[in-house]
Amino acid sequence: MNTPAQGFDDILETALAWHRAGRGAVLATVVETWGSAPRPVGSQLAVSGESEIAGSVSGGCVEGAVVAEALEALEDGRPRILTFGVSDDEAFAVGLACGGTIRVLVEPVGRAIPEALLADLAAARAARRATAYVVDTESWVRRLAGPDDPTLGKAIAERMRADRSGFEGAVFIGVHNPPLRMVVVGAVHIAQPLLQMARLAGYDPLLVDPREAFATASRFPGETIVEDWPDEALRAHGLDARTAVVTLTHDPKLDDPAIRTALRSDVFYLGCLGSTRTHGKRVERLRAAGFSDAEIARIHAPVGLDIGARSPAEIALSIMAEITCVLRRG
């Protein structure tokens, strides 16, 4: 019934472990791309002093050259930025229609990236704290920063919302967001395609429903199902700014506890199934429970974009579209 939760790749954690074991480590990061580049900006490759690798910066077509440069960087301790043109033939070999160009930042751990800084970044990732790795490619000064940064806060906030690493002038901002999660309350028909769509879109989905007849492995094969009461399940799971919550049961006894818990959290999206009339009654109950109009306004109801959806799959599509819109546009 349970599937492994999605998480971060462990590339930088692997580099940190190699460094601490005395084997030497280099982190290579895609910092800029043009054309049909094989890997997006922010993709990383870790290289040990014994030529072991973890991750990828190009899908295989320039890894050999990056490894060679990484080993040289281990010797001289200097960071460097490499530029590679991926030819059409090489692009075709890794499944692309045409080639492109990538720039790769190569940084030896310890002598370029301080061990303590990398350890702090690994700790932030483990704690699901959105963090930006900031490196000035002219002065080579490095630091960790967030949306409250006095100089780059606005740019960092925008890049975190868009999940987009990249340059601001000569400064590279590497975004390390927690993996996206979605909690669906209610093992109804709509939940079946919604969970599949969520996973395809990069979310780690969780289904919550205490009703044994609904929340079955036969109806939801391979899904992670929690049969606790929704408010208890949400608190145990943990809710943060990279989590979306969708309630689908139509039963206030189940939906309302989840909604109240989500409204007291930092979830970026809360959507609730039901007609305008149903939502009106929901608003009355929430006001009676002490929630303000501003808090209640966070609820997206009726859930999903108005695309004329009728079938469970179409409704799930409208929900997924609305979640994406809120995530990317705020």
C-alpha beads as a LAMMPS data file, in Angstrom:
LAMMPS data file: protein, C-alpha beads

330 atoms
329 bonds

1 atom types
1 bond types

-500.0 500.0 xlo xhi
-500.0 500.0 ylo yhi
-500.0 500.0 zlo zhi

Masses

1 110.0

Atoms # bond

1 1 1 0.000 0.000 0.000
2 1 1 2.847 2.371 0.695
3 1 1 5.332 3.730 -1.786
4 1 1 8.619 5.461 -1.015
5 1 1 8.188 9.194 -0.581
6 1 1 9.777 11.379 -3.139
7 1 1 12.647 13.412 -1.837
8 1 1 15.662 15.378 -2.862
9 1 1 18.300 13.812 -4.954
10 1 1 21.241 13.243 -2.623
11 1 1 23.947 14.611 -4.894
12 1 1 25.299 17.369 -2.664
13 1 1 24.924 15.147 0.398
14 1 1 26.992 12.522 -1.423
15 1 1 29.667 15.118 -2.192
16 1 1 29.738 16.164 1.459
17 1 1 30.119 12.544 2.574
18 1 1 32.969 11.945 0.103
19 1 1 34.744 15.071 1.315
20 1 1 34.365 14.124 4.970
21 1 1 35.674 10.642 4.228
22 1 1 38.857 12.190 2.839
23 1 1 38.174 11.049 -0.705
24 1 1 37.852 14.523 -2.190
25 1 1 34.697 15.888 -3.787
26 1 1 33.651 18.385 -6.442
27 1 1 30.195 19.719 -7.230
28 1 1 29.409 20.598 -10.834
29 1 1 26.236 22.627 -11.425
30 1 1 24.511 23.633 -14.662
31 1 1 24.285 27.420 -14.334
32 1 1 23.161 28.484 -17.798
33 1 1 21.705 26.891 -20.921
34 1 1 20.863 27.871 -24.493
35 1 1 18.872 25.895 -27.028
36 1 1 17.755 22.358 -26.314
37 1 1 20.141 21.645 -23.441
38 1 1 19.952 18.100 -22.048
39 1 1 19.581 19.124 -18.383
40 1 1 17.974 22.198 -16.775
41 1 1 19.767 24.922 -14.852
42 1 1 20.458 23.745 -11.299
43 1 1 21.186 20.138 -12.284
44 1 1 24.206 18.781 -10.431
45 1 1 26.937 16.199 -10.718
46 1 1 29.153 15.143 -7.805
47 1 1 32.636 13.795 -8.566
48 1 1 34.944 12.135 -6.057
49 1 1 38.732 12.098 -6.112
50 1 1 38.442 8.490 -7.252
51 1 1 36.349 9.520 -10.301
52 1 1 33.095 8.253 -8.841
53 1 1 30.077 10.239 -9.984
54 1 1 26.542 10.905 -8.776
55 1 1 23.974 12.857 -10.755
56 1 1 24.223 14.381 -14.210
57 1 1 24.738 17.708 -15.950
58 1 1 24.106 16.673 -19.541
59 1 1 22.502 13.279 -19.822
60 1 1 25.896 11.770 -20.608
61 1 1 27.294 13.775 -23.521
62 1 1 29.776 15.996 -21.621
63 1 1 30.141 14.164 -18.300
64 1 1 33.586 12.859 -19.198
65 1 1 34.955 16.355 -19.785
66 1 1 33.365 17.624 -16.572
67 1 1 34.911 14.795 -14.570
68 1 1 38.354 15.598 -16.007
69 1 1 37.958 19.286 -15.078
70 1 1 36.665 18.309 -11.631
71 1 1 39.773 16.256 -10.922
72 1 1 41.934 19.195 -11.965
73 1 1 39.899 21.447 -9.662
74 1 1 40.627 19.060 -6.803
75 1 1 44.324 19.529 -7.482
76 1 1 44.408 23.329 -7.727
77 1 1 41.424 24.126 -5.482
78 1 1 40.014 26.708 -7.891
79 1 1 36.413 26.946 -9.094
80 1 1 35.775 27.369 -12.781
81 1 1 32.942 27.803 -15.251
82 1 1 32.986 25.554 -18.311
83 1 1 31.077 26.048 -21.559
84 1 1 30.004 23.111 -23.702
85 1 1 28.218 22.970 -27.022
86 1 1 26.081 19.862 -27.376
87 1 1 25.988 18.903 -31.042
88 1 1 22.903 17.668 -32.836
89 1 1 24.363 14.151 -33.013
90 1 1 25.123 14.098 -29.292
91 1 1 21.707 15.560 -28.518
92 1 1 20.003 12.830 -30.554
93 1 1 21.913 10.219 -28.554
94 1 1 20.364 11.491 -25.308
95 1 1 16.881 11.799 -26.755
96 1 1 16.751 15.417 -27.945
97 1 1 15.725 16.757 -31.310
98 1 1 18.549 19.287 -31.545
99 1 1 21.626 20.462 -29.710
100 1 1 22.337 23.323 -27.339
101 1 1 24.934 24.950 -25.118
102 1 1 25.442 24.634 -21.378
103 1 1 27.667 26.366 -18.815
104 1 1 28.771 24.328 -15.833
105 1 1 30.117 25.686 -12.548
106 1 1 32.758 23.381 -11.060
107 1 1 33.527 23.831 -7.342
108 1 1 35.805 21.663 -5.200
109 1 1 34.356 21.042 -1.749
110 1 1 36.462 22.358 1.103
111 1 1 38.745 24.636 -0.898
112 1 1 36.024 26.462 -2.839
113 1 1 32.723 25.537 -1.188
114 1 1 33.308 25.620 2.586
115 1 1 32.393 22.333 4.237
116 1 1 30.338 24.147 6.867
117 1 1 28.319 25.962 4.191
118 1 1 27.563 22.728 2.368
119 1 1 26.611 21.089 5.662
120 1 1 24.221 23.950 6.451
121 1 1 22.629 23.576 3.022
122 1 1 22.217 19.826 3.532
123 1 1 20.612 20.476 6.928
124 1 1 18.181 22.994 5.420
125 1 1 17.189 20.494 2.743
126 1 1 16.644 17.765 5.334
127 1 1 14.440 20.130 7.366
128 1 1 12.409 21.127 4.258
129 1 1 13.549 24.756 4.485
130 1 1 13.628 26.497 1.114
131 1 1 17.162 27.828 0.691
132 1 1 19.189 29.487 -2.033
133 1 1 22.878 28.830 -2.579
134 1 1 24.305 32.157 -3.737
135 1 1 27.733 32.483 -5.358
136 1 1 29.266 35.621 -6.832
137 1 1 31.212 34.361 -9.845
138 1 1 33.447 37.448 -9.808
139 1 1 34.495 37.540 -6.138
140 1 1 33.672 33.859 -5.482
141 1 1 31.986 34.814 -2.218
142 1 1 29.371 32.214 -1.254
143 1 1 26.458 32.206 1.175
144 1 1 23.019 30.781 1.836
145 1 1 20.061 33.147 1.558
146 1 1 16.265 33.312 1.473
147 1 1 13.480 35.691 0.434
148 1 1 14.430 37.980 3.338
149 1 1 17.889 38.614 1.915
150 1 1 18.543 42.400 1.928
151 1 1 19.969 42.522 -1.603
152 1 1 18.531 39.588 -3.545
153 1 1 15.410 38.764 -1.543
154 1 1 12.902 39.639 -4.263
155 1 1 14.790 37.724 -6.940
156 1 1 15.216 34.737 -4.638
157 1 1 11.504 34.717 -3.779
158 1 1 10.562 34.790 -7.465
159 1 1 13.017 32.051 -8.320
160 1 1 11.831 29.877 -5.432
161 1 1 8.227 30.246 -6.543
162 1 1 9.159 29.290 -10.100
163 1 1 11.656 26.563 -9.071
164 1 1 14.157 28.284 -11.338
165 1 1 17.857 28.637 -10.558
166 1 1 19.874 31.143 -12.561
167 1 1 21.975 34.295 -12.744
168 1 1 21.208 37.747 -11.391
169 1 1 24.046 39.681 -12.980
170 1 1 27.242 37.880 -12.021
171 1 1 25.587 36.139 -9.067
172 1 1 24.319 32.598 -9.487
173 1 1 21.321 31.649 -7.353
174 1 1 20.885 27.916 -6.902
175 1 1 17.372 27.236 -5.629
176 1 1 16.906 24.334 -3.228
177 1 1 13.184 23.996 -2.649
178 1 1 11.665 21.152 -0.639
179 1 1 9.964 18.557 -2.826
180 1 1 6.314 19.315 -3.572
181 1 1 3.683 17.383 -1.659
182 1 1 -0.072 16.988 -2.008
183 1 1 -2.521 15.709 0.574
184 1 1 -5.867 14.550 -0.794
185 1 1 -8.628 14.069 1.770
186 1 1 -11.274 11.694 0.501
187 1 1 -10.775 8.440 -1.402
188 1 1 -13.433 9.285 -3.994
189 1 1 -13.405 8.786 -7.779
190 1 1 -11.799 12.173 -8.442
191 1 1 -8.888 11.230 -6.186
192 1 1 -7.890 8.343 -8.442
193 1 1 -6.796 10.408 -11.465
194 1 1 -5.743 13.342 -9.264
195 1 1 -3.137 11.293 -7.418
196 1 1 -1.734 10.026 -10.716
197 1 1 -1.599 13.537 -12.178
198 1 1 0.030 14.871 -9.022
199 1 1 2.831 12.346 -9.251
200 1 1 3.384 13.101 -12.928
201 1 1 3.644 16.801 -12.034
202 1 1 6.358 16.104 -9.454
203 1 1 4.330 15.889 -6.257
204 1 1 4.609 13.304 -3.515
205 1 1 0.897 12.529 -2.928
206 1 1 -0.766 11.256 0.231
207 1 1 -4.358 10.013 0.427
208 1 1 -6.228 10.423 3.707
209 1 1 -9.553 8.769 4.468
210 1 1 -10.599 6.944 7.663
211 1 1 -13.341 5.074 5.793
212 1 1 -11.989 1.592 5.148
213 1 1 -14.478 0.878 2.384
214 1 1 -13.158 3.835 0.370
215 1 1 -9.431 3.864 1.129
216 1 1 -8.461 0.472 -0.252
217 1 1 -5.345 -0.666 -2.036
218 1 1 -7.465 -2.205 -4.779
219 1 1 -9.013 1.190 -5.604
220 1 1 -5.715 3.051 -5.205
221 1 1 -2.928 0.610 -6.112
222 1 1 0.536 1.778 -5.158
223 1 1 -0.671 4.903 -3.358
224 1 1 0.295 5.938 0.154
225 1 1 -2.918 5.804 2.196
226 1 1 -3.468 6.999 5.751
227 1 1 -6.676 5.898 7.454
228 1 1 -6.455 8.323 10.397
229 1 1 -8.864 11.181 10.981
230 1 1 -7.898 13.985 8.554
231 1 1 -6.734 16.605 11.085
232 1 1 -4.582 14.026 12.867
233 1 1 -3.166 12.769 9.581
234 1 1 -2.313 16.284 8.363
235 1 1 -0.567 17.233 11.597
236 1 1 1.432 13.999 11.562
237 1 1 2.371 14.473 7.906
238 1 1 3.440 18.082 8.386
239 1 1 2.200 21.020 6.335
240 1 1 4.420 23.713 4.857
241 1 1 4.681 26.178 1.993
242 1 1 5.464 23.399 -0.505
243 1 1 2.316 21.433 0.302
244 1 1 -1.102 21.509 -1.364
245 1 1 -4.229 20.187 0.358
246 1 1 -7.397 19.138 -1.482
247 1 1 -10.572 18.000 0.291
248 1 1 -12.995 15.874 -1.721
249 1 1 -15.302 14.013 0.680
250 1 1 -18.293 16.416 0.632
251 1 1 -18.720 15.414 4.281
252 1 1 -18.157 18.267 6.775
253 1 1 -17.222 15.741 9.463
254 1 1 -14.180 14.797 7.379
255 1 1 -13.460 17.901 5.306
256 1 1 -13.819 20.531 8.047
257 1 1 -11.115 19.157 10.390
258 1 1 -8.693 19.030 7.449
259 1 1 -9.630 22.542 6.322
260 1 1 -9.175 24.012 9.798
261 1 1 -5.778 22.360 10.126
262 1 1 -4.664 23.545 6.680
263 1 1 -5.816 27.121 7.323
264 1 1 -3.595 27.260 10.402
265 1 1 -0.578 26.190 8.321
266 1 1 1.589 27.595 5.534
267 1 1 0.225 25.391 2.739
268 1 1 0.391 27.235 -0.579
269 1 1 -2.922 25.823 -1.780
270 1 1 -6.142 24.656 -0.157
271 1 1 -8.939 23.554 -2.486
272 1 1 -12.314 22.181 -1.446
273 1 1 -14.855 20.282 -3.530
274 1 1 -18.430 21.495 -3.416
275 1 1 -20.877 23.890 -5.006
276 1 1 -21.063 27.601 -4.266
277 1 1 -23.944 26.887 -1.911
278 1 1 -21.980 24.146 -0.136
279 1 1 -19.041 26.502 0.251
280 1 1 -21.315 29.190 1.676
281 1 1 -22.330 26.829 4.473
282 1 1 -18.666 25.929 4.945
283 1 1 -17.783 29.605 5.346
284 1 1 -20.473 29.996 8.008
285 1 1 -19.068 27.071 9.985
286 1 1 -15.531 28.432 9.743
287 1 1 -16.599 31.890 10.905
288 1 1 -18.389 30.314 13.840
289 1 1 -15.154 28.476 14.637
290 1 1 -13.283 31.792 14.827
291 1 1 -11.634 31.995 11.406
292 1 1 -11.315 35.442 9.850
293 1 1 -12.539 36.372 6.382
294 1 1 -8.889 36.752 5.293
295 1 1 -8.101 33.215 6.413
296 1 1 -11.210 31.793 4.772
297 1 1 -10.338 33.611 1.535
298 1 1 -7.345 31.285 1.153
299 1 1 -9.734 28.476 0.216
300 1 1 -10.200 27.752 -3.484
301 1 1 -13.828 26.721 -3.799
302 1 1 -15.446 25.397 -5.834
303 1 1 -12.125 23.641 -6.366
304 1 1 -10.337 23.766 -9.716
305 1 1 -10.249 26.097 -12.683
306 1 1 -13.567 26.598 -14.465
307 1 1 -12.921 24.636 -17.656
308 1 1 -16.330 23.017 -17.882
309 1 1 -15.044 19.754 -16.386
310 1 1 -17.566 16.941 -15.928
311 1 1 -15.854 13.572 -15.538
312 1 1 -13.653 12.711 -12.528
313 1 1 -10.552 12.911 -14.739
314 1 1 -11.538 16.319 -16.098
315 1 1 -12.243 17.619 -12.603
316 1 1 -8.860 16.286 -11.470
317 1 1 -7.273 18.068 -14.420
318 1 1 -8.937 21.348 -13.435
319 1 1 -7.686 20.933 -9.868
320 1 1 -4.149 20.176 -10.998
321 1 1 -4.207 23.198 -13.297
322 1 1 -5.355 25.509 -10.504
323 1 1 -2.703 24.192 -8.125
324 1 1 -0.046 24.786 -10.770
325 1 1 -1.311 28.316 -11.394
326 1 1 -1.219 29.169 -7.677
327 1 1 2.236 27.642 -7.252
328 1 1 3.792 29.457 -10.188
329 1 1 1.917 32.759 -10.137
330 1 1 1.060 33.140 -6.473

Bonds

1 1 1 2
2 1 2 3
3 1 3 4
4 1 4 5
5 1 5 6
6 1 6 7
7 1 7 8
8 1 8 9
9 1 9 10
10 1 10 11
11 1 11 12
12 1 12 13
13 1 13 14
14 1 14 15
15 1 15 16
16 1 16 17
17 1 17 18
18 1 18 19
19 1 19 20
20 1 20 21
21 1 21 22
22 1 22 23
23 1 23 24
24 1 24 25
25 1 25 26
26 1 26 27
27 1 27 28
28 1 28 29
29 1 29 30
30 1 30 31
31 1 31 32
32 1 32 33
33 1 33 34
34 1 34 35
35 1 35 36
36 1 36 37
37 1 37 38
38 1 38 39
39 1 39 40
40 1 40 41
41 1 41 42
42 1 42 43
43 1 43 44
44 1 44 45
45 1 45 46
46 1 46 47
47 1 47 48
48 1 48 49
49 1 49 50
50 1 50 51
51 1 51 52
52 1 52 53
53 1 53 54
54 1 54 55
55 1 55 56
56 1 56 57
57 1 57 58
58 1 58 59
59 1 59 60
60 1 60 61
61 1 61 62
62 1 62 63
63 1 63 64
64 1 64 65
65 1 65 66
66 1 66 67
67 1 67 68
68 1 68 69
69 1 69 70
70 1 70 71
71 1 71 72
72 1 72 73
73 1 73 74
74 1 74 75
75 1 75 76
76 1 76 77
77 1 77 78
78 1 78 79
79 1 79 80
80 1 80 81
81 1 81 82
82 1 82 83
83 1 83 84
84 1 84 85
85 1 85 86
86 1 86 87
87 1 87 88
88 1 88 89
89 1 89 90
90 1 90 91
91 1 91 92
92 1 92 93
93 1 93 94
94 1 94 95
95 1 95 96
96 1 96 97
97 1 97 98
98 1 98 99
99 1 99 100
100 1 100 101
101 1 101 102
102 1 102 103
103 1 103 104
104 1 104 105
105 1 105 106
106 1 106 107
107 1 107 108
108 1 108 109
109 1 109 110
110 1 110 111
111 1 111 112
112 1 112 113
113 1 113 114
114 1 114 115
115 1 115 116
116 1 116 117
117 1 117 118
118 1 118 119
119 1 119 120
120 1 120 121
121 1 121 122
122 1 122 123
123 1 123 124
124 1 124 125
125 1 125 126
126 1 126 127
127 1 127 128
128 1 128 129
129 1 129 130
130 1 130 131
131 1 131 132
132 1 132 133
133 1 133 134
134 1 134 135
135 1 135 136
136 1 136 137
137 1 137 138
138 1 138 139
139 1 139 140
140 1 140 141
141 1 141 142
142 1 142 143
143 1 143 144
144 1 144 145
145 1 145 146
146 1 146 147
147 1 147 148
148 1 148 149
149 1 149 150
150 1 150 151
151 1 151 152
152 1 152 153
153 1 153 154
154 1 154 155
155 1 155 156
156 1 156 157
157 1 157 158
158 1 158 159
159 1 159 160
160 1 160 161
161 1 161 162
162 1 162 163
163 1 163 164
164 1 164 165
165 1 165 166
166 1 166 167
167 1 167 168
168 1 168 169
169 1 169 170
170 1 170 171
171 1 171 172
172 1 172 173
173 1 173 174
174 1 174 175
175 1 175 176
176 1 176 177
177 1 177 178
178 1 178 179
179 1 179 180
180 1 180 181
181 1 181 182
182 1 182 183
183 1 183 184
184 1 184 185
185 1 185 186
186 1 186 187
187 1 187 188
188 1 188 189
189 1 189 190
190 1 190 191
191 1 191 192
192 1 192 193
193 1 193 194
194 1 194 195
195 1 195 196
196 1 196 197
197 1 197 198
198 1 198 199
199 1 199 200
200 1 200 201
201 1 201 202
202 1 202 203
203 1 203 204
204 1 204 205
205 1 205 206
206 1 206 207
207 1 207 208
208 1 208 209
209 1 209 210
210 1 210 211
211 1 211 212
212 1 212 213
213 1 213 214
214 1 214 215
215 1 215 216
216 1 216 217
217 1 217 218
218 1 218 219
219 1 219 220
220 1 220 221
221 1 221 222
222 1 222 223
223 1 223 224
224 1 224 225
225 1 225 226
226 1 226 227
227 1 227 228
228 1 228 229
229 1 229 230
230 1 230 231
231 1 231 232
232 1 232 233
233 1 233 234
234 1 234 235
235 1 235 236
236 1 236 237
237 1 237 238
238 1 238 239
239 1 239 240
240 1 240 241
241 1 241 242
242 1 242 243
243 1 243 244
244 1 244 245
245 1 245 246
246 1 246 247
247 1 247 248
248 1 248 249
249 1 249 250
250 1 250 251
251 1 251 252
252 1 252 253
253 1 253 254
254 1 254 255
255 1 255 256
256 1 256 257
257 1 257 258
258 1 258 259
259 1 259 260
260 1 260 261
261 1 261 262
262 1 262 263
263 1 263 264
264 1 264 265
265 1 265 266
266 1 266 267
267 1 267 268
268 1 268 269
269 1 269 270
270 1 270 271
271 1 271 272
272 1 272 273
273 1 273 274
274 1 274 275
275 1 275 276
276 1 276 277
277 1 277 278
278 1 278 279
279 1 279 280
280 1 280 281
281 1 281 282
282 1 282 283
283 1 283 284
284 1 284 285
285 1 285 286
286 1 286 287
287 1 287 288
288 1 288 289
289 1 289 290
290 1 290 291
291 1 291 292
292 1 292 293
293 1 293 294
294 1 294 295
295 1 295 296
296 1 296 297
297 1 297 298
298 1 298 299
299 1 299 300
300 1 300 301
301 1 301 302
302 1 302 303
303 1 303 304
304 1 304 305
305 1 305 306
306 1 306 307
307 1 307 308
308 1 308 309
309 1 309 310
310 1 310 311
311 1 311 312
312 1 312 313
313 1 313 314
314 1 314 315
315 1 315 316
316 1 316 317
317 1 317 318
318 1 318 319
319 1 319 320
320 1 320 321
321 1 321 322
322 1 322 323
323 1 323 324
324 1 324 325
325 1 325 326
326 1 326 327
327 1 327 328
328 1 328 329
329 1 329 330
